[in-house]
Amino acid sequence: MTEPNQPRGPIGGEGARSLTADAIARLVGGTVRGDGSAAASGIGPLDRASSTDLSFLASARYADAVASSRASIILVSPELTDVPGPAAARVVVAKPHEALLSLIPHFYPSTIPAATGIHPSAVIGRGAVLGTGVSIGAHSVIGDAAVLGDGIVIEANAVVGAGATIGAGSVLWPGVVIYPRVEIGKRVFIHAGARIGSDGFGYVFADGMHRKIPHIGGCIIEDDVEIGANTTIDRGSIDDTVIGAGTKIDNLVHIGHNVRIGRLCLVMAQVGISGSARIADGVILAGQAGIGGHTSIGKGARIAGQAGVFGDVPAGESWSGYPARPHRESLRATAALFKLSGIMKRLERMLDKTS
């Protein structure tokens, strides 16, 4: 069985990347309309697909693009099956977008770095424990007493601090820094330039200066987490910072000290989460949202892009705006603000007439 973070290999023993419409339908549980032998060897959007590409149509708003698309095969939802277009075949499936995602690994080889062994320039600290099949790239450093599980791939110029632990099947891309004593689970992908376990921003003003609070807490990344490029996750001050299993974090995200993020969350680009915030399971934080310190966001809640959250958000709700509030309320407030300019102009005209 394929692990959650591991792309599957291509179909067939020869590593071919071309699939017929009939084969695609079998893979996604769909039905073929048109030429079942039509083949595709790549994937592209409707407006830029070539005659050897697979594309998809999941929304009526893009139906006009089908007529001019050169795609050989189109994944299409049942209600859009008869949209006019020249594709040689259509594969009718309930959720075309999900079907497309499941097909990508069959067309394109894995992007996971290949295991190449331990480079001669790598530095392995005293007492470090390496599992079987570990690969360590050029100029990487493994600290004293670090523990690396089986099949880990660490790319060039990465640093794993003393006493850190990394679970089996994880991948560190170039330039990743794992601070001492960080705990990383299995099948965790950490992209280039990420910093995991650095000190949080904690100071006390005393004796006329900002005195640093020592950060002695941990940083725990559970199984099947993916962390984007140049993202930073602080260790706890006294408590631990914890990222729950299956959570996916985009590039350029900052997560402050003592934050707890639940399972299966999505945290998108440039989100900032202040210290001691609590994010429950299944939460979605859209791009550039800011989460205030010591706030709680309930299970399954959704925070819109650029929202500023300063108070607790109940489970299952969608909030937006600055300051964030329930989405419909935010829309009404924004609409009222846009009307204000017109109201002011009418008031000024009235005052001019009476003066």
Secondary structure, DSSP 8 states (H G I E B T S, - for coil): ---TT-----SSTT----EEHHHHHHHHT-EEEE-TT-EESEE--TTT--TTEEEEE--GGGTHHHHH---SEEEE-GGGTT-----SEEEE-S-HHHHHHHHHHHHS---S-----B-TT-EE-TT-EE-TT-EE-TT-EE-TT-EE-TT-EE-TT-EE-TT-EE-TT-EE-TT-EE-TT-EE-TT-EE-TT-EEEE----EEEETTEEEE------EEE-TT-EE-TT-EEE--SSS-EEE-TT-EE-TT-EE-TT-EE-TT-EE-TT-EE-TT-EE-TT-EE-TT-EE-TT-EE-TT-EE-TT-EE-S-B-TT-EEETTTTEEHHHHHHHHHHHHHHHHHHHHHHHHHHHH-
